[in-house]
Amino acid sequence: MLTFAELWQITRFGIVGLTASAVHIATAAVLLKLWPATYELWANLVAYSIAFTTSLLGHQYFTFRRRAHLLRFLVMSLCGFVLNNGVLVIALWGGLAGMWAIIPAVLVAATSSYLLSRVWVFSK
């Protein structure tokens, strides 16, 4: 059974994760809207980079309330980015385009990042 503290930490992680995901999706949407010829992978790279900062600061100061092992956070983020782009490529290959391809990629990466953050990146 989860304690209240654990549930509250999961909730905070979700809030930061949703915020970072919203930043990611909004940035990609703006890029695709302003430059329709932009390839989804390039829009996703820029959006992911901006969401990285949102996520790092949010998790350090709100979710876990301690500094991340920066190298671990970077490794976790890069793994998430590879996973994100793998899902994106599969979605594009499967016929999805634009935001319909980016959204599932973001969701898969966000779920995996929670697990790695909790047990590895922000460990004591």
TAFENLIN-V168289 format. One record per pair of residues at least 12 apart in sequence whose ideal C-beta (glycine too) atoms are under 6 Angstrom apart, sorted by sequence separation. I is the first residue (numbers start at 0). J is the second residue. D is the distance in whole Angstrom. If there is no record, write none. Layout:
BEGIN
I_J_D + I_J_D
END
This chain:
BEGIN
30_42_4 + 87_100_6 + 90_103_6 + 27_42_5 + 27_43_6 + 55_72_6 + 86_103_6 + 87_104_4 + 86_104_4 + 27_46_4 + 26_46_4 + 83_104_5 + 86_107_5 + 23_46_5 + 26_49_5 + 51_76_5 + 83_108_4 + 82_108_5 + 22_49_6 + 23_50_4 + 22_50_5 + 79_108_4 + 19_50_4 + 22_53_5 + 47_80_6 + 79_112_5 + 19_53_4 + 19_54_4 + 75_115_5 + 15_57_3 + 15_58_6 + 43_87_6 + 75_120_5 + 15_61_6 + 15_62_5 + 71_119_6 + 72_120_5 + 71_120_5 + 11_61_6 + 12_62_5 + 11_62_4 + 68_120_6 + 67_120_5 + 67_121_6 + 43_101_6 + 63_121_4 + 39_100_6 + 27_101_5 + 23_105_5 + 20_105_5 + 20_109_6 + 16_109_5 + 12_113_6
END
